[in-house]
Amino acid sequence: MPPELATRSERPHDGESVAPPFITVLLMASRHREYVGEAIASVLKQTLPRSEFELVIVRDYDDPVLEDARRGLPGRSVRVDPGDIGPAIAAGVRAARGEVLAFLDDDDRFRPQKLATVSRLFREDPGLGFYRNNFSVIDSEGRELMHHPFRAAHRSNASRVGTITLGGPDRIPALRRLPPLGVDFNSSCMSVRRGPLQRFMERLDLHGFRLLDELAFFAVLTSPLSLRFDATPLTEYRLHGRNSSIRPDEPTDPLAGRAAFARLVAPSYVRLREAVRSTGDARATEEASGLQVVQESFLAMREPATPRAAFARLRRDLAGYGSTYMVRSEQGLRSGLGLFSLSPSLGRWLYRRQVRRQSG
């Protein structure tokens, strides 16, 4: 067994059936212990019969309350070492028995029809490899925020485009014609067939790898299977003080937390690009390269000491991948880099304003 697939313990649920379920819900339980009970409760409330799915909890801590909360569901609890999400992902995938994996972060929730929808779509279309539903935004108390600005353009675009399936050899050109939808954001909105994900993971050293969302997306993008994007909000994405994607963090520099997070994940984008390149898929490699330049650009804008010349270079790099979906989805980024290259202080001031607005 490869070391990145090893776990410290696995314990089956007492009532687990012999026949494998069709869906495995893969719940990553780590930082958000105050919300994980709601995440599990949302799985318990699914309308899909429980014989058709299981819950695998990948946890880096011990908590009897967590174990009690999952009772009544087939599945198991997998204990991993804290601090490294790559091996945790691998451990969860290894423990899963379902043909389809539905991911759930420990601070998000599923709506009751989520798994029934996933089951129906994947059963009806054996060539479907990736499904991403839309999401609504909730606050720390679980109340829906109807008009919150967080990724409002992506959610609005999804509603306007409706449901779309991309398949065949022209999948990526078709993807590039879509408006920004955030297709690689929020794993709690994603469901994938386990086979292509496992095969793609074999191309990666998962130690220190931190990109579950992009891993799931590119695993199927580099496979022959189709991708489906749905405007139906079947996931509730929670905004709270510890969201790495939106938190303002230190009052003296609201970009500091974002910069620290971007530094932490930057090497994973390099590994992802190399894994995609190893498949020999030139268009998918362009997309992964464009994504890497996008993330390098955000890191540069968040770091207070980035030299002006770096912004000009990144602007040229973005132009080189300007036809990719990943770059086209960040419509204001090239202009932002231009502003930073002229006046970093003004650029950071405007960026901080945007962060505060998104934080609501």
N, C-alpha and C positions, 0 to 999 in steps of 0.2 A: 504494500500500500504506500503511495507517495506520502511523504511526511506532511504536506500541506492538507491532506485529506483526513488526517488523524484527529480524533477527538478524545477528550479525557473520559467521557462517560456518555452512554446512550441508554435510555430506559424506555421501553415500549409502554404505551398506554395499556391498561389492564384489559380493555374491551376491544383491542385492535383486531380487525378482521384479517383472515388469511389472504383473501383477494386484495390486490393493491387498489387503492382509490384512484380516481381519474385525476384529481387535483391535490397537490400539496400546497398548503399555505405556509410560506416560509417567513416566520416572524423573527426579526433581529432585535433581541432585547439587550440593551446595554445602558445608555445614558439616561433614558427618560422613564425612570421607574414609577414616577407619579402618574403616568399616562398609560402604562402597558396594560393595566387592567381593562381600560376602555377598549384598547385594541383587541384584546382577547374576547371581550364581550361582543364586539362587532362581528367576530367570526362565529360565535355561538348563535347569533341572531340571523344567520344566513337562511334563505328560503330553500337552498339546495339540500336535498336529503344528506344526512351526515355519513351515510354509507359511501357517498361519492367523493368525499374529501377528507383530508387529515390536516392536523396542525403540528408543524415541527417548529419548536421554539429553540433558537440558538441564543444562548445566554452566557454572559461572562461574569455572572454573580449568582449566588444562592439565595433564594427567598421562598419560604414555604407558601406565602400568599400567592406567588406566581404559579407554583405547582398546583395549588388548590383551584386557581382561576381556570385552568385548562381542563379540569376534570369534566367528563362527559363528551370529550372529543377524541376520536382516534388520533394517534400520532405519538410523538415522543419529545423529550427534552434533551438537548445536546449542550453539554458544558464545554466551553472553550476558554482559552486564556484571554484576558482583557487586552485591549489596545491595538489589535491587529485585525482589521475587518476582512482582509483577504482570506486567511485560513478559516475564519468564521463562515464566510460565504461557502467555501469549499466543503466544510463540515456539514452545513445545512443541506447542500445539494446532494452530498453523499448519503445523508440520512433519509432523504425524500424517496417515497415510493411512487408518487404520482407521475403520470406522463406529462402533466402541465404543472408549472410552478407559478404561484401567485404570491408576489412579495408584499410584505407589510412591515413598515417601520413601526417602532414601538410607541411613537407619538401620533400616529395616524389612525384612521378608522375606515372600515368598509361599510358601504351602505348595504342593506339586506339583500338586494338583487345581484350583488357583484358576482358571486361565484356561480349562480345560476346562469348568468349571462356568459361568463367565461366558459362554462361547461358546454353550453349550447353552441357557441361559435367554434370552439376547437373540435367538437364532435362533428359538426356539419361540414367542416372544411379541413380534411387531413393535411392539406398543404399550408395551413396557417401556422406560422412559427412565433409571431409576436403580436400581442394585442395590448393597446394602450387606451384606457378610457380617460375621460376628462375628470376634473376634480373641482370640488367646492372648497372654500376656505373657512375654517373654524378658529375660534380663539382658544385661550388656555382653559376656559371653562366648558368648551365643547359647543359653543353657540356659533351658528353660521354667520359669517360676515358677508352680507349680500353684495356689497359694492366695494370691497376692499381692492386697493390698487395692485396687490401682489400678483404679478404675472397676468394682469387683467387682459392685456392684448392677446396673449397666448390662448387664454380661455375663451375670449370673444372670437378669435379666429377659428378655434375648434368648433364653436357653435355655428359659425357662418359656413364653414366647409362641410360640416356634417360628417357622416361616416364614409371613410375611404379605405380601400384595400389596394396595396401596391404589391404586384407579383410579376414574375417573369424577368427576362433579361433587362427590361427597361425600368426596373424598380427605382434605381437611383436617379436617372433623369426625371422620372415622375415626381420623386421626392423633392427634387430641386425646384420644381414648379409650384410647390405648396408655400403658403405663407408661414410665418413663424408660428409653430405649434408647441415648441418645447418638447419634441418627441423623445429626447433622451433625459428628461427631467422627471424625478419622483418615481422611484421604483414601486411605491405603493399603488401606482396606476398601471403597473406592467404585469403581464402574464406571458410566459414563454414555454415552448416545449423544452423538456429537460435535455433531450438528446443533443441538439445543436449547441446548447449552453455548455454541456459537459465537454464536448469536443473542442470548443473554442478555449475553454479554461485550460486545456492541456498545453496550449501555446503560451501560457503566462506563468511567470513566477509570482504566485499570489502573496508571498510574504511582503508586507508593506503596501500591497495594492489596495486602493481605497475607493474604487469607482463601481459600485453595484449597478447604478442606473445605466451608465455607458456600457458596462460589460454585457448586460442583458440585451441592449439595443444592437450593438455591433456583432454579438454572437449570431444573431439572426440575419443581420444585414449581409454578413459574409457567407450565409448559407443559401440554399436554393429556395427556402421557404418564404412565404409572403408575410407582409406586415399590415396590420389593420389599426387605424386610428379612429376613435369613436368620440363623438361630442357628448355622450351621456356621462354625467358626473356620478361615478360609482365609488369614488374615494373622497374622503374628507381629510384635507391637508391642514395640519394644525400649526398656527403661528403662535410662538411663545418666545420667551426671553432667551432661549438657548438654541434657536434655529441658526445653524451655521451659515445658511444661505441669506439671511436677512438681518441678523442681529446687529444693532448699532455698536454694541460693546462699550469701549472706553469713551466716556463723555469728552475727553480731550482730543481724541482721534477716532471718530466712528468707523474709520476704515481699517483700524488696527486688527480687529478680530478677523475681518475678511482677508487681510493680507496674510495673517498667520495660517488661516485655513488654506489659502491658495498655495502657500509655500509647502504645506504638508502634502497636498494632493498632486502637485506639479509633476513629480516623477512618475506617477501612475498614468498620466496622459502620454508620456513618452513610451512606457511599456505597452499601453493599449495600441498606439500607432504601430509599434513594431510587431505586435501580435497580428494586427489586421494585415500589415504588409506581408507577413509570412504566409497568408492564405493565397497570395497571388492576385487578389481582386484589386485592380488598379483604381477603380472608382471609389470603392470603400476606403482604400488607403488615402485617397484625396480627402475624403470626408474626415477621417481620423486625423490627418495632418492639419486640416482647417480647424478642427476642434482644438488641437494642441495650440495653434497660434492664437485662437480666441482666448484660451485660458492664460497663455503667456501675456497677452495684452491686458487682461484684467489684473493680473498680478502686478504688472508694471505700473498701472494706474493707482494701485492700492499702496505701493511702496513709496514712502516719502522721498527716498534718495535716488530714484530712478533718473538717470541722466536724460537730457532732451534727445540726444542722438538715438537712444533706444526706442523712443516713441516713433521717430521717423522710420527706423528700420522695421519695426513691427507693422507700421502702416503699409509699407511696401510688401511685407510678407502676407498681410491680409489681402492685398490686391491680387497677389499671386494665386490665392485660393478663393477669389471672389465669386466663382461660379458654384461653389459648394453650398449645400444646404446649411451647414453649420456656420459658415461665415455670413451668408445672406440673412440668417435668422437674427443676427446681431446688427441690425440696420444702422444704428447710430455709432457703432464702435469705431469705425475708421475716422469719422468726423471727430469723435472724442479724442482719439490719439493725436489728430492734427492739432486740436486745441491744447492738449497737454504739451506737445512739442513747442508751441508758441509761448504758453504760460502755464507751467505746472501748478502754480498756486491757484489760478482761476479754475483750472480743470479739477483739482481736488475739491475746491469749494463747491462746484456744481455737482460733483460726484457725491459728496457728503449729503447735499440736499436730496438727491435722488434716493440715497440709502434711507434717510429719515422718512421720506414719503412712502417708500415701499414697506417700511416697518410699521407704518400706520399709527 
